[in-house]
Amino acid sequence: MRTNIMRLQRICSNYLSAILLIMGLILLVVGVGGWLGWYAAIMLAGVSLIILALLINYEEKEVNP
């Protein structure tokens, strides 16, 4: 039972920041879409996903050199 709790805690700590980042990007795109228009929101989503991919790639290189 204790190993299951520890495993769940490790999964949550590893992916919590990524989940929050993705949720934040979705809310940002929806907000910009309502404010400026959907074309601007789609461009912002593309830029955000490119930046997210670069951040994930950089983090993986730092963890596994």
C-alpha positions as CSV (number, residue, x, y, z in Angstrom):
1,M,0.0,0.0,0.0
2,R,2.8,2.4,0.9
3,T,4.6,1.8,-2.5
4,N,1.4,2.7,-4.3
5,I,1.1,5.9,-2.5
6,M,4.7,6.7,-3.1
7,R,4.3,5.8,-6.8
8,L,1.3,8.1,-7.1
9,Q,3.1,10.9,-5.4
10,R,6.1,10.6,-7.8
11,I,3.8,10.6,-10.8
12,C,2.0,13.7,-9.6
13,S,5.2,15.5,-8.8
14,N,6.7,14.6,-12.2
15,Y,3.7,15.7,-14.3
16,L,2.0,18.3,-12.3
17,S,3.9,21.2,-13.8
18,A,3.3,19.9,-17.3
19,I,-0.4,19.6,-16.6
20,L,-0.6,23.1,-15.2
21,L,1.3,24.5,-18.1
22,I,-0.9,22.9,-20.6
23,M,-4.1,24.0,-18.8
24,G,-2.7,27.5,-18.6
25,L,-1.9,27.6,-22.3
26,I,-5.4,26.4,-23.1
27,L,-6.9,29.2,-21.0
28,L,-4.6,31.7,-22.5
29,V,-5.6,30.7,-26.0
30,V,-9.3,30.8,-25.2
31,G,-8.9,34.3,-23.6
32,V,-7.0,35.7,-26.5
33,G,-9.5,34.1,-28.9
34,G,-12.3,35.9,-27.2
35,W,-10.4,39.2,-27.0
36,L,-8.6,39.5,-30.3
37,G,-10.1,36.9,-32.6
38,W,-9.6,33.2,-33.3
39,Y,-6.8,33.6,-35.9
40,A,-4.7,35.4,-33.3
41,A,-5.5,32.6,-30.8
42,I,-4.5,29.9,-33.2
43,M,-1.1,31.7,-33.9
44,L,-0.6,32.1,-30.1
45,A,-1.3,28.4,-29.6
46,G,1.2,27.5,-32.2
47,V,3.9,29.7,-30.7
48,S,3.0,28.3,-27.2
49,L,3.3,24.7,-28.3
50,I,6.7,25.4,-30.0
51,I,8.0,27.0,-26.8
52,L,6.6,24.1,-24.7
53,A,8.4,21.6,-26.9
54,L,11.6,23.5,-26.6
55,L,11.2,23.6,-22.8
56,I,10.5,19.9,-22.5
57,N,13.5,19.1,-24.8
58,Y,15.8,21.4,-22.6
59,E,14.5,19.8,-19.4
60,E,15.1,16.3,-20.7
61,K,18.7,17.2,-21.6
62,E,19.3,18.6,-18.1
63,V,17.9,15.5,-16.4
64,N,19.7,13.0,-18.7
65,P,23.0,14.6,-19.9
